[in-house]
Amino acid sequence: MTMTSVTPAEAQRLIRNGAKLIDIRAPDEHAREHIPGADNVPLAEIDRLRAGDCPVVFHCRSGARTGANVARLSAAAAGAPCYLIEGGIDAWRRAGLEVAADRRQPLELMRQVQLAAGGLVLLGVALGFLVGPGFFALSAFVGAGLMLAGGTGWCGMARLLRHMPWNRRMAA
């Protein structure tokens, strides 16, 4: 089955007429900000989706994840009419439609990794110039870790950050 791209306004009309809204982002992203009424079924768990005959509207943050996984999402919907929101929740918000945000939730885990990795690289470079060249190894270590994460899908920094106190209160 093919998937049709719809504007946020068209998606809102479909939802009002009974379509299921499925947020395929990770639970930490959904907890921090989501479209009211959206069910969170992360892409990694999309096979557990039970749509029935009901039309399904999928969304992510920008539309890139939904667009890149059209075949998988269509298969998970098991023959139900499928739609994806052009531009994801970002476009939904720009269209002035309601978004539920909980800024008490921690930043998304991948944003935390980006901030931590960037900070460590800058620290390593600064210390390398100001204190001694041995500190450049810190930047090299972080870069090697990012290469490992990109190549294998396993990120040690993300695993470490997930256990930090501020992430323990994350909503499921």
Buried (B, 14 or more C-beta within 10 A) or exposed (E): EEBEBBBBEBBBEBBEEEBBBBBBBBBBBBBBBBBEEBEBBBBEEBEEBEBEEEBBBBBBBBBEBBBEBBEBBBBBBBEBBBBBBBBBBBBBBEBEBEBEEEEEBBBBBBEBBBEBBEEBBEBBBEBBEEEEEEBBEBBEEBBEBBEEBEEEEEBEBBEEBBEEEEBEEBEE
